[in-house]
Amino acid sequence: MKLLIVDSDRYMVEMLNSLLKVVGYEVYRAYTGEQARTKWKEHLPDLVILGNTLQDIDSLVMCRTLQREHDALVLVIAEEQDVHDEVRYLESGIDDYLRKPFFPDQLLARISALFRRTRSTIAQRPSSLISVGPICLDLSHNKVKIRGKTVQLTPMEGKMLSLLALNANAVCTTQQIVTRAWDFGDMGTAGLIKTHIYHLRQKIEPDPANPRYILTVPGIGYTLAYQVHEESIAD
C-alpha cells in the first residue's frame, strides 16, 4: 500500500515516515501543497495522511481536485480540539480525522480500518517499533534502546514514551497524557505523571538532572525534544 504524508511540520512527517515504513507501507513525503500535487500524481497513493498546517494552499480543496484525477483515501491529522472543526473536515469529504496527540497504534488502527472498510484489503499488522533520533522504542516488549543500551520499561512508561515520541517537539499537556495513558479514564493524576517522567528520565537521559530529551513545559506538560537534520528528511 502506498501512503503520502503531507504536512508542513517536518518533525511530524519524519515520525510518521519512520513508523509507517517499519510496518511495511510504501511511504512518500511532501511538505507543501505543490509538493503534494507532484507526488500524488507521480505515485498515485492509496491513502493521503494530511496535516492541517499547510500555508501555501487550501489542503481540502487540493484533495478534492486531485481525488477527481486519482481517487485516494484521506486521513486528516489536526490540532484543533473544537468538534466543529472535525465536523467541517468530515463534511468536506475526508475519510477520517485524528486529533493530536495520539498513540502509534491509534494511527495504525485508523489506517487499517480505512483499508478494510473501503478497499477490502488485508490490514497490515501494527508495528511495535517507533524511533526518534537515538531513541528506539519497542512497545511489544516495553523496552527502549538508546546509545547502544537496552532498558526495560514498565507498561505505563512505554505508553507515555510512545505518546511523547510520536508527538516529538509538540507539547503534550498533563491532561492529555493522563487521558491517553490511562485509556481515557480518570485514574491518572499530575503527581503520577511526574513520577513516571522522573523514572523515564532516569532510564534514557545521559544526565537525568539536566534532561535533554524529555523536557518540562512549566504549567502545561511535557515534550520530547528532537532535532532533525535537513539531510535526514530529504527524499
Summary of the structure (lengths in Angstrom):
residues: 235
radius of gyration: 18.0
end to end distance: 18.6
largest distance: 54.8
contacts: 726
relative contact order: 0.12
helix: 42%
strand: 22%
